[in-house]
Amino acid sequence: MRRAAIEAITVTDGGAAVAIMQPAPTLTRITFAPRRLRPGFRKLQSEPMLDVDSGPIISEDRSAR
């Protein structure tokens, strides 16, 4: 497997070639699709929730389990 990172390797089964393993191309940069928000979430995200303390909400959620 390590050799396949450097050069192509032919995989055989009973003397017949069944696959060719080739080195993967080097990636210059990982790209992600642009983030698309659903309308309801976008609305929630745009309104600040500064007066809400998340501590009791998390505690209630944990105690309910």
HUSUL-V559365 format. One record per helix or strand. SS is the DSSP state (@ for helix, = for strand). FROM is the first residue (numbers start at 1). LEN is the number of residues. If there is no record, write none. Layout:
BEGIN
ss,from,len
SS,FROM,LEN
SS,FROM,LEN
END
This chain:
BEGIN
ss,from,len
@,3,3
=,9,5
=,16,6
@,39,8
@,54,10
END
